[in-house]
């Protein structure tokens, strides 16, 4: 546990009603810069011969060079009176609950689970923490990063869902999943931050007051946004928010109102925004498990969401697609047109259209009921069996 003065403030990154965040240098980088300054002072009174000039230049560069990401941190200072200043806040007061939130955030990050920001330092009495710094900042700063890119979005999203599954396993519920709280890490790994209102089971005190809304308004599940304190906190609350985050990543807009991702009267359906991409139907299939009106319709935890993501990625990467009405089927030959149902000459006997196979040397004939599809650009023809695995023989 260090002191705030151990970290040199560079610039303000942001702030809000409960805290301010600063970009800071690590104590090690501060010491290196100070050593360079001392060297410059010592050399400044000497004649600049070649050797002295080289030392001067080296010290100047060491002091002025850009910091590496590992030499930086994000200092979060809570707007709470430091310990020992005035009387301890009484239970139920605003400052008391803010202190509990600080404790919960420290405890959550101190689990050091993969996918969480590294906790570099903290001082509960001085009311601050330092976590690793993410130069690319949060998804809020990259609204178009994954727009229309289903595979990239799902792979990045999966890293976040895996993290949420890990905290759910520890009994925690984040309750504040939104673009502003999801950092973009290396190789498109998403990192979950801001555990200020995390639900910790068996915590000594609640971090919300009676009647207080908890969580981001536009991302809260309807069963947790009824105007009273949500007493039955459950991991599915995070799953709902994850679904809305996935929609935001793919659509490119921050907010999906309510559960309108397939509402026919509004322009929030990804399959209408990107009508030529069959993979958008896979995203909607995932959203159907998360962004729902009733709690019982939602997947119970992030762990239950992972198989749906893996299934969608597996189908897409193998070149597959959902075989449903209304799902576009791009042509595998020209790549420009799409397959459309066509009508072939009906069977003279009045039966369905089928493909006939003649056995060589036997005279046996087998018929497979089929549905023909043709590319509307190049004419390439495909057949889908309408009779399952059974063929009709005579």
Buried (B, 14 or more C-beta within 10 A) or exposed (E): EBEBEBBBEBEEBBEEEBBBBBBBBBBEBBEBBEEBBEBBEEBEEEEEEEEEEEBBEEBBEBBEEEBEEEBBBBBBBBEBBBEEEEEEBEEEEEBBBBBBBBBBBBBBBEEEBEBBBEBBBBBBEBBBBBBBBBEEBBBBEBBEBBBBBBEBBBBBBBBBBBBBBBBBEEEBBBBBBBBBBBBBBEEBBBBBBBBBBBBBEEEEEBBBEEEEBBBBEBBBBEBBBEEEBBEEBBBBBBBBBBBBBBBBBBBBEBBBEEBBBBEEEEEBBBBEBBEEBBBBBBBBBBBBBBBBEEBEBBBBBBBBBBEBBEEBBEBBEEEEBBEEEEBBBBBEBEEEBBBEEEEEEEEEEEEBBBEEEEEEEEEEEBBBBBBBBBBEEEEBEBBEBEEEEEBBEE
